[in-house]
Amino acid sequence: MKKKKEEKKQVKADDAKICSLCGELIVGDYDYVRTRRRTEMYFHKGMKCGKGK
């Protein structure tokens, strides 16, 4: 009897987070900042994307 492969979770458009520094899709952990103007910004956890640049 074959086991069914687990379906990978699809990222919904509402759940997708874009990094404010590099502009890439964030997969996994992220940091969240809300500014005084109520703007929401998301970054890779620990801002790892900005270290190489």
Secondary structure as GFF3:
##gff-version 3
##sequence-region A 1 53
A	DSSP	beta_strand	17	18	.	.	.	ID=ss1
A	DSSP	beta_strand	25	26	.	.	.	ID=ss2
A	DSSP	beta_strand	30	34	.	.	.	ID=ss3
A	DSSP	beta_strand	40	44	.	.	.	ID=ss4
A	DSSP	three_ten_helix	45	50	.	.	.	ID=ss5
###
